[in-house]
Amino acid sequence: MTAPAPKVTISGFVASPAEYAAIRERARSRGATSAVARLAPDGQIDLELHIPGARFDRIRRITGYLVGTLDRFNDAKRAEENDRVKHSIQNASR
């Protein structure tokens, strides 16, 4: 059984029938329910896929260990993680 064809939206360019079919197939093969294809400034096509239920796990390196959660850390390791300097990304478009 194949996945249903995703909804495809084209923005900024006119896609040939072959390009449209390729975009739709790429989205379908990745399990996407919809896709938005945009023309990027460099002339390439950016493809944004909506994949329902995609879950992301955060993995961090703390005190030399790769961890997803702090569940198994003792109080000292939790305190060390809490004392770490937190960095954030500044908005570059001022």
N, C-alpha and C positions, 0 to 999 in steps of 0.2 A: 504494500500500500504506500503510495507517495503522499507527501505532505501537500496541503492545498496551496494553490498559487498565491503568493503574497501580493498585496497592493503595492504598486510602484508609482512613485511621483518623480517626474523629471523637472528640473529647475535650471534655467540658464542656458540650455542648449536644446537642439532638436535631435532626438535619438532615432537612428534608423531602426527598422523592425528587428534586425539582427542584434543591435546593441540593446534594445529593449528586452529581447528574449534572453540575452546573456545576463543582463542585470537581474531579471526575474529569476533565472535559474540559479545564479549565485546566491541570491537571498533565500530561495527555497532550500538549497543544499545546506545552508547554515541554520535552518529552522526559524527564519524570520517570518513574521506575519505582515510586515510592511517594510518598504525601503524608500529612501529619498536619495536620488542621484543629483548632484550639483556640479556645475563647472567650477573648478578651483581657479585661483588667479594664475597658476602656472600652466593652465591648459589641460590638466589632468581631471579625471572625474572622481569626486569624493562620493563614497557610498556610505550612507548611514543606515544601519539595519536596526529594526526593533525586534528583539528576541524576548518573548515573554518568559518570565520565570527564571531569567538568567541571574544567578546568584554569585556574588563576589565575596571571597574570603580575604580578610586582611592578614597578611603574614608580616611579622616584624622580626628584626634581629635585635634581641635584648640580651645583654651580658653573654654574647657568644652563642646564643641559642635561637633557632628559628621557631617562632611560636605564633599560633593563631589567636590564642586566648591566654589570659594570665591565671587561669583556674588552678594550675598546678604549682604556681610560684609560692614560695614562702614569704613571710612578712618582709624580710630584708630585700628580696628581689622586687617585690611590689613597691617598696619604698624607693629603691633605686630607679625603677621605671617612672615613678611619680615625680622624682627630682630631676629628670632629664629635661634639657632645654627643648621646647617644642618650636619647630620652625614652620612657617607658613609661606605660601606663595603670594607675593604682592601682585596686585593688578597692574600689568605693564602698560595699559592704555590710560595714561593720565592726561 
